Amino acid sequence: MLENEIVCPECKGKKTIEGDSVCNMEWRGNKPDDELNDCITEPEKECPTCHGRGYIRQVA
């Protein structure tokens, strides 16, 4: 990193952020052998603040 670059405050340098989790009881299976899963989680995605670099540049 250069001296005018700082660690991204949103992803803290990891370059990705966790996906959103959404829960809804209506998604449960109605068969006895279906697992009870009320939540769907999106995969990790590129940080929108640093665009996957892990740092942001400060404007001098």
VMD Tcl script that draws the C-alpha trace (Angstrom):
set ca {
  {0.00 0.00 0.00}
  {1.09 3.53 -0.69}
  {1.09 6.26 1.92}
  {-2.15 7.80 0.57}
  {-4.04 4.48 0.84}
  {-5.95 3.26 3.90}
  {-7.60 -0.06 4.74}
  {-11.19 -0.11 3.53}
  {-13.53 0.64 6.48}
  {-16.34 -1.53 5.11}
  {-14.54 -4.82 4.37}
  {-11.55 -4.14 6.66}
  {-9.09 -5.24 3.95}
  {-10.79 -8.59 3.17}
  {-11.86 -7.40 -0.33}
  {-15.30 -9.03 0.05}
  {-18.35 -8.54 2.25}
  {-20.76 -11.15 3.53}
  {-23.93 -11.74 1.55}
  {-27.33 -10.80 2.93}
  {-29.42 -13.35 4.80}
  {-33.17 -13.41 4.35}
  {-35.49 -15.56 6.46}
  {-39.13 -16.45 5.84}
  {-41.16 -19.27 7.42}
  {-43.09 -19.76 4.15}
  {-39.97 -21.32 2.54}
  {-40.15 -24.38 4.78}
  {-40.73 -27.69 3.08}
  {-44.11 -29.30 3.57}
  {-42.93 -32.91 3.34}
  {-41.74 -34.80 6.44}
  {-38.29 -35.47 4.94}
  {-37.65 -31.83 3.88}
  {-35.20 -30.01 6.09}
  {-36.49 -27.00 7.99}
  {-34.63 -24.13 6.39}
  {-36.17 -20.70 6.85}
  {-33.15 -18.71 5.67}
  {-31.36 -18.10 2.39}
  {-27.89 -16.52 2.45}
  {-26.26 -14.95 -0.57}
  {-22.58 -15.75 -1.24}
  {-19.85 -13.25 -0.42}
  {-19.59 -10.40 -2.89}
  {-17.02 -7.82 -3.89}
  {-16.86 -4.84 -1.54}
  {-18.70 -1.90 -3.16}
  {-16.58 0.69 -1.33}
  {-13.11 -0.43 -2.46}
  {-14.19 -2.52 -5.48}
  {-12.30 -5.59 -4.25}
  {-8.94 -3.89 -3.64}
  {-9.03 -3.97 0.19}
  {-7.96 -0.34 0.45}
  {-9.16 3.09 -0.59}
  {-7.10 6.04 -1.75}
  {-7.28 9.28 0.16}
  {-7.58 12.44 -1.89}
  {-4.81 14.85 -0.98}
}
mol new
graphics top color blue
foreach p $ca { graphics top sphere $p radius 0.5 }
foreach p [lrange $ca 0 end-1] q [lrange $ca 1 end] { graphics top cylinder $p $q radius 0.2 }
display resetview
